[in-house]
Amino acid sequence: MRYDCLRSVAGAAQLEGSEGHRLLICFSQIAAAVLYLIPFRVVALLTGFYTLRHPRFRHKLPSPPLNFLRRLPARTDTML
């Protein structure tokens, strides 16, 4: 009974992993198409403007993905 439960959980995790892989491939293809159509200088300029914007226009809290990445443990924390 435990084995069947573990198999179902592992199958669900494996399915989520394959869907994540497809999502990554689709996002990469879209990003490649956008970067092919828009010159690199324009992308760099827009990224610079967004990064160096005035503090009045920034959010007080970090974005959810950045907040998640900041909370992950460092490699030094996982070493014994």
C-alpha distances in whole Angstrom, upper triangle without the diagonal:
4,5,5,6,9,10,11,13,14,15,17,19,20,21,23,25,26,27,29,30,32,33,35,37,38,39,41,43,44,45,47,49,50,51,53,55,55,58,56,59,58,54,56,58,56,53,56,57,54,53,57,57,59,57,58,55,52,49,49,45,44,42,38,37,40,39,35,37,39,36,34,35,37,37,39,36,33,35,35
4,5,5,6,9,10,11,12,14,15,16,18,20,21,22,24,26,27,29,30,32,33,35,36,37,39,41,42,43,45,47,48,49,51,53,53,55,54,57,56,52,53,56,53,51,53,55,51,50,54,54,56,54,55,53,50,47,46,42,41,39,35,34,37,36,32,33,35,33,31,31,33,33,35,32,30,32,32
4,5,5,6,9,10,10,12,14,15,16,18,20,21,22,24,25,27,29,30,31,33,35,36,37,39,41,42,43,45,46,47,49,51,52,54,52,55,55,51,52,55,52,50,53,54,51,50,53,54,56,54,55,53,50,47,47,43,41,39,36,34,37,36,32,33,36,33,31,31,33,33,35,33,29,31,32
4,5,5,6,9,10,10,12,14,15,16,18,20,21,23,24,26,27,29,30,32,33,35,36,38,39,40,42,44,45,46,48,50,51,53,52,55,54,50,51,54,52,49,52,53,50,50,53,54,56,54,55,52,49,47,47,43,41,39,35,34,37,36,32,34,36,34,32,32,35,34,37,34,31,34,34
4,5,5,6,9,10,11,12,14,15,17,18,20,21,23,25,26,27,29,31,32,33,35,37,38,39,41,42,44,45,47,48,49,51,50,53,52,48,49,52,49,47,50,51,47,47,50,51,53,51,52,49,46,43,43,39,38,36,32,31,34,33,29,31,33,31,29,30,32,32,34,32,29,32,32
4,5,5,6,8,10,10,12,14,15,16,18,20,21,22,24,26,27,29,30,31,33,35,36,37,39,41,42,43,45,47,47,49,48,51,50,46,47,50,48,45,48,49,46,45,48,49,51,49,50,48,45,42,42,38,36,34,30,29,32,31,27,28,31,28,26,27,29,29,31,29,26,28,29
4,5,5,6,9,10,10,12,14,15,16,18,20,21,23,24,26,27,29,30,31,33,35,36,37,39,41,42,43,45,46,48,47,50,49,46,47,50,47,45,48,49,46,45,49,50,52,50,51,49,46,43,43,40,37,35,32,30,33,32,29,30,32,30,28,29,31,30,33,31,28,30,31
4,5,5,6,9,10,11,12,14,15,17,18,20,21,23,24,26,27,29,30,32,33,34,36,38,39,40,42,44,45,47,46,49,48,44,46,48,46,43,47,48,44,44,48,48,50,48,49,47,44,41,42,38,36,33,30,29,32,31,27,29,32,30,28,29,31,31,34,32,29,32,33
4,5,5,6,9,10,11,12,14,15,16,18,20,21,22,25,26,27,29,31,32,33,35,36,37,39,40,42,43,45,44,47,46,42,43,46,43,41,44,45,41,41,45,45,47,45,46,44,41,38,38,34,32,30,26,25,28,28,24,25,28,26,24,25,28,28,30,28,26,28,30
4,5,5,6,9,10,10,12,14,15,16,19,20,21,23,24,26,27,29,30,31,33,35,36,37,39,41,42,44,42,45,44,41,42,45,42,40,43,44,41,40,44,45,47,45,47,44,41,39,39,35,33,30,27,25,28,28,24,25,28,26,23,25,27,26,29,27,24,27,28
4,5,5,6,9,10,11,12,14,15,17,18,20,21,23,24,26,27,29,30,32,33,35,36,38,39,41,43,42,45,44,40,42,44,42,40,43,44,41,41,45,45,48,46,47,45,42,39,40,36,34,31,28,26,29,29,26,26,30,28,26,27,29,29,32,30,28,30,32
4,5,5,6,9,10,11,12,14,15,16,18,20,21,22,24,26,27,28,30,32,33,34,36,38,39,41,40,43,42,38,40,42,40,37,41,42,38,38,42,42,45,43,44,41,39,36,37,33,31,28,25,23,26,26,23,24,27,26,24,26,28,28,31,30,27,30,32
4,5,5,6,9,10,10,12,14,15,16,19,20,21,22,24,26,27,28,30,31,32,34,36,37,39,38,41,40,36,37,40,38,35,38,39,36,36,39,40,42,41,42,39,37,34,35,31,29,26,22,21,24,24,20,21,24,23,20,22,24,24,28,26,23,26,28
4,5,5,6,9,10,11,13,14,15,17,19,20,21,23,25,26,27,29,30,31,33,35,36,38,37,40,39,36,37,40,38,35,38,40,37,37,40,41,44,42,44,41,38,36,37,33,31,28,25,22,25,26,22,23,26,25,22,24,26,25,29,28,25,27,30
4,5,5,6,9,10,11,12,14,16,17,18,20,21,23,24,26,27,29,30,32,33,35,37,36,39,38,35,36,39,37,35,38,39,36,36,40,40,43,42,43,40,38,35,36,33,30,27,24,22,26,26,23,24,27,26,24,26,28,28,31,30,28,30,33
4,5,5,6,9,10,10,12,14,15,16,18,20,21,22,24,26,27,28,30,32,33,35,34,37,36,32,34,36,34,32,35,36,33,33,37,37,39,38,39,36,34,32,33,29,27,24,20,19,22,22,19,20,24,23,21,23,25,26,29,28,26,29,31
4,5,5,6,9,10,10,12,14,15,16,18,20,21,22,24,26,27,28,30,31,33,32,35,34,31,32,35,33,30,33,35,32,32,36,36,39,38,39,37,34,32,33,29,27,24,21,18,21,22,19,19,23,22,20,22,23,23,27,26,24,26,29
4,5,5,6,9,10,11,12,14,15,17,19,20,21,23,24,26,27,29,30,32,31,35,34,30,32,35,33,31,34,36,33,33,37,38,40,40,41,38,36,34,35,32,29,26,23,21,24,25,22,22,26,25,23,25,27,26,30,29,27,30,32
4,5,5,6,9,10,11,12,14,15,17,18,20,21,23,24,26,27,28,31,30,33,32,29,31,33,31,29,33,34,31,31,35,35,38,38,39,36,33,31,33,30,27,24,21,19,22,24,21,21,25,25,23,26,27,28,31,30,28,31,34
4,5,5,6,9,10,10,12,14,15,16,18,20,21,22,24,26,27,29,28,31,30,26,28,30,28,26,29,31,28,28,32,32,35,35,36,33,30,29,30,27,24,21,18,16,19,20,17,18,21,22,20,22,24,24,28,27,26,28,31
4,5,5,6,9,10,11,12,14,15,16,18,20,21,22,25,26,28,27,30,29,26,27,30,28,26,30,31,29,29,33,33,37,36,38,35,32,31,32,29,26,23,21,18,21,23,20,19,23,24,21,24,25,25,28,28,26,29,32
4,5,5,6,9,10,11,12,14,15,17,18,20,21,23,24,27,26,29,28,25,27,30,28,26,30,31,29,29,33,34,37,37,38,35,33,31,33,30,27,24,22,19,22,25,22,22,26,26,24,27,28,28,32,32,30,32,36
4,5,5,6,8,10,11,12,14,15,16,18,20,21,22,25,24,27,26,23,25,27,25,23,27,28,26,26,30,30,33,33,34,31,29,28,30,27,24,20,19,16,19,22,19,19,23,24,23,25,26,27,31,31,29,32,35
4,6,5,6,9,10,10,12,14,15,16,18,20,21,23,22,25,24,21,23,25,23,21,25,27,24,24,28,29,32,32,34,30,28,27,29,26,23,20,19,15,18,21,18,18,21,23,21,24,24,25,28,28,27,30,33
4,5,5,6,9,10,10,12,14,15,16,18,20,22,21,25,24,21,23,26,24,23,26,28,26,26,30,31,34,35,36,33,31,30,32,30,26,23,22,19,21,24,22,21,25,26,25,27,27,28,31,32,30,32,36
4,5,5,6,9,10,11,12,14,15,17,18,21,21,24,23,20,23,25,23,22,26,27,25,26,29,30,33,34,35,31,30,29,31,29,26,23,22,19,22,24,23,22,26,27,26,29,29,30,34,34,33,35,38
4,5,5,6,8,10,11,12,14,15,16,19,18,21,20,17,19,22,20,18,22,23,21,22,26,26,30,30,31,28,26,25,28,26,23,19,19,16,18,21,20,20,23,25,24,27,27,28,32,32,31,33,37
4,5,5,6,9,10,10,12,14,15,17,16,20,19,16,18,21,19,18,22,23,21,22,26,27,30,31,32,29,27,27,30,28,24,21,21,18,20,23,22,20,24,26,24,27,27,27,31,32,31,33,36
4,5,5,6,9,10,10,12,14,17,17,20,19,17,19,22,21,20,23,25,23,24,28,29,32,33,35,31,30,30,32,30,27,24,24,21,23,26,25,24,27,29,28,31,31,31,35,35,34,37,40
4,5,5,6,9,10,11,12,15,15,19,17,15,18,20,18,18,21,22,21,22,26,26,30,31,32,28,27,27,30,28,25,22,22,20,22,25,24,24,27,29,28,31,31,32,36,36,35,38,41
4,5,5,6,8,10,10,13,12,16,14,12,14,17,15,14,18,19,18,19,22,23,27,28,29,26,25,25,28,26,23,20,21,18,20,23,23,22,25,27,26,29,29,30,33,34,34,36,39
4,6,5,6,9,10,12,12,15,15,12,15,18,17,16,20,21,20,21,25,26,30,31,32,29,28,29,31,30,27,24,24,22,23,26,26,24,27,30,29,31,31,31,35,36,35,37,41
4,5,5,6,9,11,12,16,15,13,16,18,17,17,21,22,21,23,26,27,30,32,33,29,29,30,33,31,28,25,26,24,25,29,28,27,30,32,32,34,34,35,38,39,39,41,44
4,5,5,6,9,10,13,11,10,13,15,14,14,18,19,18,20,23,23,27,29,29,26,25,26,30,29,26,23,24,22,23,27,27,26,28,31,31,34,33,34,38,38,38,40,44
4,5,5,7,7,10,10,8,11,13,13,13,16,17,17,19,21,22,26,28,29,26,25,27,30,29,26,24,25,22,23,27,27,25,28,31,30,33,32,33,36,37,37,39,43
4,6,7,8,12,12,11,13,16,16,16,19,21,21,22,25,26,30,32,33,30,29,30,34,33,30,27,29,26,27,30,30,29,31,34,33,36,35,36,39,40,40,42,45
4,7,9,12,11,11,14,15,15,16,19,20,20,22,24,25,29,31,32,29,29,30,33,33,30,28,29,27,28,31,32,30,33,36,35,38,37,38,42,43,43,44,48
4,6,8,7,7,10,12,11,13,15,16,17,19,21,22,25,28,29,25,26,27,31,30,28,26,27,26,26,30,30,29,31,34,34,37,36,37,40,41,41,43,47
4,5,6,7,9,10,11,13,14,16,17,19,20,22,25,28,29,26,26,28,32,31,29,27,29,27,27,31,31,30,31,35,35,37,36,37,40,41,42,43,47
4,5,5,6,8,10,10,12,14,15,16,18,20,23,26,28,25,25,27,30,29,27,25,27,25,24,28,29,27,29,32,32,34,33,34,36,38,38,40,44
4,5,5,6,9,10,10,12,14,15,16,18,21,24,26,23,24,26,29,29,27,26,28,26,25,29,30,28,29,33,33,35,34,35,38,39,40,42,45
4,5,5,6,8,10,11,12,14,15,16,20,23,24,21,21,24,27,28,25,24,27,25,24,28,29,28,29,32,33,35,34,36,38,40,40,42,46
4,5,5,6,9,10,11,12,14,15,19,21,23,20,20,22,25,25,22,21,23,21,21,24,26,24,26,29,29,32,31,32,35,36,37,39,43
4,6,5,6,9,10,10,12,14,18,20,22,20,19,22,24,24,22,21,24,22,20,24,25,24,25,28,28,31,29,31,33,35,36,37,41
4,5,5,6,9,10,10,12,15,18,20,18,18,21,24,24,22,22,25,23,22,25,27,25,26,30,30,33,32,34,36,37,38,40,44
4,5,5,6,9,10,10,14,17,18,15,15,18,21,22,20,19,22,20,20,23,25,24,24,28,29,31,31,33,35,36,37,39,43
4,5,5,6,8,10,14,16,18,15,14,17,19,20,17,16,19,18,16,20,22,20,21,25,25,28,27,29,31,32,34,36,39
4,5,5,6,8,12,14,17,14,14,17,19,20,18,18,21,20,18,21,23,22,22,26,27,29,28,30,32,33,34,36,40
4,6,5,6,9,12,14,12,12,15,18,19,18,18,21,21,19,22,24,23,23,27,28,31,30,32,34,35,37,39,42
4,6,5,9,11,13,10,9,12,15,16,14,14,17,17,16,18,21,20,20,24,25,28,27,30,32,32,34,36,40
4,6,9,10,13,11,10,12,14,15,13,14,17,16,14,17,19,18,18,21,23,25,25,27,29,30,31,33,37
4,7,9,11,10,10,13,15,17,15,16,20,20,17,19,22,21,20,24,26,28,27,30,31,32,34,36,39
4,6,8,7,7,11,13,15,15,16,19,20,18,20,23,22,21,25,27,29,29,32,33,34,36,38,41
4,5,6,7,11,12,15,16,17,21,22,19,21,24,24,23,26,28,31,30,34,35,35,37,39,42
4,5,5,8,9,12,13,15,19,20,18,18,22,22,20,23,26,28,28,32,33,32,35,37,40
4,6,8,9,13,14,16,20,22,20,20,24,24,23,25,28,31,31,35,36,35,38,40,43
4,7,9,12,13,14,18,19,18,19,22,23,22,24,27,30,30,34,35,35,37,39,43
4,6,9,9,11,14,16,14,15,19,19,18,21,23,26,27,30,31,31,33,36,39
4,5,7,8,12,14,13,13,16,17,16,18,21,24,25,29,30,29,31,34,37
4,7,9,12,15,13,12,16,17,15,17,20,23,24,28,29,28,30,33,36
4,7,9,11,10,9,12,14,12,14,17,20,21,25,26,25,27,30,33
4,6,8,6,6,9,10,10,12,14,17,19,22,24,23,25,28,31
4,6,5,6,9,10,11,12,15,18,20,23,25,24,25,28,31
4,6,5,6,9,10,11,13,16,18,21,24,22,23,27,30
4,5,5,6,9,10,11,15,16,19,22,21,21,25,28
4,5,5,6,9,10,14,15,18,20,19,20,23,27
4,6,5,6,9,12,14,18,19,18,19,23,26
4,5,5,7,10,13,16,18,16,17,21,24
4,5,5,9,10,13,15,15,15,19,22
4,6,8,9,13,14,13,15,18,21
4,6,9,12,14,12,13,17,19
4,6,9,12,10,11,14,17
4,7,8,6,7,10,13
4,5,5,7,9,12
4,5,5,6,10
4,5,5,8
4,6,8
4,6
4
